[in-house]
């Protein structure tokens, strides 16, 4: 993809609030975009900075499957379905160890999981 086309696509995606598309473009071309950061609009630059900082801090992006598991945890917590919540946690216990995964949990899930000693919110 040509640089100008890439910049245009990212700026257009950010303006129309299609952040997942913009994130994908940025992650695939992060080194080129770091060098040409000034060509991005301010919101796209902020998104680039955020993604670059998370990558530099060692955070890996969550996979689609992991996001679906987190969504299932949040749904079970909203319904207060403890049996389903325990089943999901036992099948995906390593996901709850990741600090970046905890950012995607809703308040109900955090409270219930903390009470179950599945996570530590300290």
ChimeraX commands (.cxc) that place a marker at each C-alpha (Angstrom):
marker #1 position 0.00,0.00,0.00 radius 0.5
marker #1 position 1.30,3.44,-0.90 radius 0.5
marker #1 position 2.09,5.67,2.09 radius 0.5
marker #1 position -0.34,8.43,1.09 radius 0.5
marker #1 position -3.12,5.88,0.58 radius 0.5
marker #1 position -2.36,4.33,3.98 radius 0.5
marker #1 position -2.44,7.73,5.71 radius 0.5
marker #1 position -5.72,8.62,3.98 radius 0.5
marker #1 position -7.32,5.31,4.98 radius 0.5
marker #1 position -6.23,5.66,8.61 radius 0.5
marker #1 position -7.41,9.27,8.88 radius 0.5
marker #1 position -10.74,8.40,7.26 radius 0.5
marker #1 position -11.22,5.41,9.56 radius 0.5
marker #1 position -10.49,7.43,12.68 radius 0.5
marker #1 position -12.80,10.26,11.60 radius 0.5
marker #1 position -15.67,7.83,11.00 radius 0.5
marker #1 position -14.90,6.12,14.35 radius 0.5
marker #1 position -13.99,2.80,12.75 radius 0.5
marker #1 position -11.15,2.38,15.22 radius 0.5
marker #1 position -10.72,-1.35,14.72 radius 0.5
marker #1 position -9.95,-0.79,11.04 radius 0.5
marker #1 position -7.56,2.04,11.87 radius 0.5
marker #1 position -5.89,-0.11,14.54 radius 0.5
marker #1 position -5.35,-2.91,12.04 radius 0.5
marker #1 position -3.74,-0.52,9.51 radius 0.5
marker #1 position -1.53,0.94,12.23 radius 0.5
marker #1 position -0.41,-2.41,13.64 radius 0.5
marker #1 position 0.48,-3.73,10.19 radius 0.5
marker #1 position 2.51,-0.60,9.30 radius 0.5
marker #1 position 3.67,0.72,12.66 radius 0.5
marker #1 position 7.31,1.35,11.74 radius 0.5
marker #1 position 6.46,3.32,8.60 radius 0.5
marker #1 position 3.84,5.33,10.49 radius 0.5
marker #1 position 6.24,6.17,13.32 radius 0.5
marker #1 position 8.54,7.77,10.78 radius 0.5
marker #1 position 5.68,9.70,9.13 radius 0.5
marker #1 position 3.63,10.50,12.22 radius 0.5
marker #1 position 3.15,14.15,11.23 radius 0.5
marker #1 position 1.04,13.17,8.22 radius 0.5
marker #1 position -1.67,11.70,10.46 radius 0.5
marker #1 position -4.42,13.85,11.94 radius 0.5
marker #1 position -4.34,14.43,15.69 radius 0.5
marker #1 position -6.72,11.60,16.68 radius 0.5
marker #1 position -4.89,9.12,14.46 radius 0.5
marker #1 position -1.57,10.26,15.97 radius 0.5
marker #1 position -2.94,9.62,19.45 radius 0.5
marker #1 position -4.09,6.16,18.40 radius 0.5
marker #1 position -0.65,5.44,16.93 radius 0.5
marker #1 position 1.03,6.60,20.14 radius 0.5
marker #1 position -1.29,4.46,22.26 radius 0.5
marker #1 position -0.73,1.32,20.15 radius 0.5
marker #1 position 3.03,1.90,19.99 radius 0.5
marker #1 position 3.29,2.42,23.76 radius 0.5
marker #1 position 1.31,-0.74,24.50 radius 0.5
marker #1 position 3.48,-2.71,22.09 radius 0.5
marker #1 position 6.65,-1.26,23.67 radius 0.5
marker #1 position 5.37,-2.15,27.16 radius 0.5
marker #1 position 5.04,-5.78,26.09 radius 0.5
marker #1 position 1.28,-6.00,25.75 radius 0.5
marker #1 position 0.15,-8.33,23.01 radius 0.5
marker #1 position -3.16,-7.68,21.36 radius 0.5
marker #1 position -5.99,-9.97,22.36 radius 0.5
marker #1 position -7.15,-12.44,19.76 radius 0.5
marker #1 position -10.71,-12.61,18.55 radius 0.5
marker #1 position -11.25,-15.78,20.57 radius 0.5
marker #1 position -9.96,-14.11,23.75 radius 0.5
marker #1 position -12.27,-11.14,23.20 radius 0.5
marker #1 position -15.20,-13.53,22.78 radius 0.5
marker #1 position -14.28,-15.27,26.04 radius 0.5
marker #1 position -14.18,-11.90,27.83 radius 0.5
marker #1 position -17.55,-11.02,26.34 radius 0.5
marker #1 position -18.95,-14.33,27.63 radius 0.5
marker #1 position -17.53,-13.59,31.10 radius 0.5
marker #1 position -19.13,-10.14,31.08 radius 0.5
marker #1 position -22.49,-11.55,29.94 radius 0.5
marker #1 position -22.45,-14.29,32.60 radius 0.5
marker #1 position -21.56,-11.74,35.27 radius 0.5
marker #1 position -24.42,-9.46,34.20 radius 0.5
marker #1 position -26.84,-12.40,34.47 radius 0.5
marker #1 position -25.14,-13.51,37.72 radius 0.5
marker #1 position -24.81,-17.00,36.25 radius 0.5
marker #1 position -22.08,-18.30,38.53 radius 0.5
marker #1 position -22.14,-21.85,37.17 radius 0.5
marker #1 position -21.43,-20.62,33.63 radius 0.5
marker #1 position -18.87,-18.14,34.92 radius 0.5
marker #1 position -16.96,-20.89,36.76 radius 0.5
marker #1 position -16.99,-23.07,33.64 radius 0.5
marker #1 position -15.63,-20.26,31.47 radius 0.5
marker #1 position -12.95,-19.41,34.02 radius 0.5
marker #1 position -11.81,-23.02,34.40 radius 0.5
marker #1 position -11.47,-23.40,30.62 radius 0.5
marker #1 position -9.65,-20.05,30.19 radius 0.5
marker #1 position -7.80,-19.43,33.44 radius 0.5
marker #1 position -4.63,-18.14,31.77 radius 0.5
marker #1 position -6.58,-15.32,30.13 radius 0.5
marker #1 position -7.35,-13.80,33.53 radius 0.5
marker #1 position -3.65,-13.68,34.38 radius 0.5
marker #1 position -3.05,-11.18,31.58 radius 0.5
marker #1 position -3.29,-7.62,32.88 radius 0.5
marker #1 position -4.52,-6.25,29.54 radius 0.5
marker #1 position -7.46,-8.67,29.56 radius 0.5
marker #1 position -8.70,-7.22,32.84 radius 0.5
marker #1 position -9.19,-3.85,31.13 radius 0.5
marker #1 position -11.99,-5.39,29.06 radius 0.5
marker #1 position -14.00,-6.77,31.99 radius 0.5
marker #1 position -17.08,-4.84,33.09 radius 0.5
marker #1 position -17.62,-3.76,36.70 radius 0.5
marker #1 position -19.91,-6.71,37.52 radius 0.5
marker #1 position -17.37,-9.21,36.25 radius 0.5
marker #1 position -14.52,-7.57,38.16 radius 0.5
marker #1 position -16.46,-7.64,41.44 radius 0.5
marker #1 position -17.61,-11.25,41.04 radius 0.5
marker #1 position -14.21,-12.53,39.89 radius 0.5
marker #1 position -12.48,-10.71,42.72 radius 0.5
marker #1 position -14.92,-12.28,45.18 radius 0.5
marker #1 position -14.18,-15.69,43.68 radius 0.5
marker #1 position -10.44,-14.94,44.02 radius 0.5
marker #1 position -10.04,-15.48,40.27 radius 0.5
marker #1 position -8.45,-12.04,39.85 radius 0.5
marker #1 position -6.60,-9.65,42.11 radius 0.5
marker #1 position -7.50,-5.96,41.65 radius 0.5
marker #1 position -4.65,-4.43,43.63 radius 0.5
marker link #1:1,2 radius 0.2
marker link #1:2,3 radius 0.2
marker link #1:3,4 radius 0.2
marker link #1:4,5 radius 0.2
marker link #1:5,6 radius 0.2
marker link #1:6,7 radius 0.2
marker link #1:7,8 radius 0.2
marker link #1:8,9 radius 0.2
marker link #1:9,10 radius 0.2
marker link #1:10,11 radius 0.2
marker link #1:11,12 radius 0.2
marker link #1:12,13 radius 0.2
marker link #1:13,14 radius 0.2
marker link #1:14,15 radius 0.2
marker link #1:15,16 radius 0.2
marker link #1:16,17 radius 0.2
marker link #1:17,18 radius 0.2
marker link #1:18,19 radius 0.2
marker link #1:19,20 radius 0.2
marker link #1:20,21 radius 0.2
marker link #1:21,22 radius 0.2
marker link #1:22,23 radius 0.2
marker link #1:23,24 radius 0.2
marker link #1:24,25 radius 0.2
marker link #1:25,26 radius 0.2
marker link #1:26,27 radius 0.2
marker link #1:27,28 radius 0.2
marker link #1:28,29 radius 0.2
marker link #1:29,30 radius 0.2
marker link #1:30,31 radius 0.2
marker link #1:31,32 radius 0.2
marker link #1:32,33 radius 0.2
marker link #1:33,34 radius 0.2
marker link #1:34,35 radius 0.2
marker link #1:35,36 radius 0.2
marker link #1:36,37 radius 0.2
marker link #1:37,38 radius 0.2
marker link #1:38,39 radius 0.2
marker link #1:39,40 radius 0.2
marker link #1:40,41 radius 0.2
marker link #1:41,42 radius 0.2
marker link #1:42,43 radius 0.2
marker link #1:43,44 radius 0.2
marker link #1:44,45 radius 0.2
marker link #1:45,46 radius 0.2
marker link #1:46,47 radius 0.2
marker link #1:47,48 radius 0.2
marker link #1:48,49 radius 0.2
marker link #1:49,50 radius 0.2
marker link #1:50,51 radius 0.2
marker link #1:51,52 radius 0.2
marker link #1:52,53 radius 0.2
marker link #1:53,54 radius 0.2
marker link #1:54,55 radius 0.2
marker link #1:55,56 radius 0.2
marker link #1:56,57 radius 0.2
marker link #1:57,58 radius 0.2
marker link #1:58,59 radius 0.2
marker link #1:59,60 radius 0.2
marker link #1:60,61 radius 0.2
marker link #1:61,62 radius 0.2
marker link #1:62,63 radius 0.2
marker link #1:63,64 radius 0.2
marker link #1:64,65 radius 0.2
marker link #1:65,66 radius 0.2
marker link #1:66,67 radius 0.2
marker link #1:67,68 radius 0.2
marker link #1:68,69 radius 0.2
marker link #1:69,70 radius 0.2
marker link #1:70,71 radius 0.2
marker link #1:71,72 radius 0.2
marker link #1:72,73 radius 0.2
marker link #1:73,74 radius 0.2
marker link #1:74,75 radius 0.2
marker link #1:75,76 radius 0.2
marker link #1:76,77 radius 0.2
marker link #1:77,78 radius 0.2
marker link #1:78,79 radius 0.2
marker link #1:79,80 radius 0.2
marker link #1:80,81 radius 0.2
marker link #1:81,82 radius 0.2
marker link #1:82,83 radius 0.2
marker link #1:83,84 radius 0.2
marker link #1:84,85 radius 0.2
marker link #1:85,86 radius 0.2
marker link #1:86,87 radius 0.2
marker link #1:87,88 radius 0.2
marker link #1:88,89 radius 0.2
marker link #1:89,90 radius 0.2
marker link #1:90,91 radius 0.2
marker link #1:91,92 radius 0.2
marker link #1:92,93 radius 0.2
marker link #1:93,94 radius 0.2
marker link #1:94,95 radius 0.2
marker link #1:95,96 radius 0.2
marker link #1:96,97 radius 0.2
marker link #1:97,98 radius 0.2
marker link #1:98,99 radius 0.2
marker link #1:99,100 radius 0.2
marker link #1:100,101 radius 0.2
marker link #1:101,102 radius 0.2
marker link #1:102,103 radius 0.2
marker link #1:103,104 radius 0.2
marker link #1:104,105 radius 0.2
marker link #1:105,106 radius 0.2
marker link #1:106,107 radius 0.2
marker link #1:107,108 radius 0.2
marker link #1:108,109 radius 0.2
marker link #1:109,110 radius 0.2
marker link #1:110,111 radius 0.2
marker link #1:111,112 radius 0.2
marker link #1:112,113 radius 0.2
marker link #1:113,114 radius 0.2
marker link #1:114,115 radius 0.2
marker link #1:115,116 radius 0.2
marker link #1:116,117 radius 0.2
marker link #1:117,118 radius 0.2
marker link #1:118,119 radius 0.2
marker link #1:119,120 radius 0.2
marker link #1:120,121 radius 0.2
marker link #1:121,122 radius 0.2
view
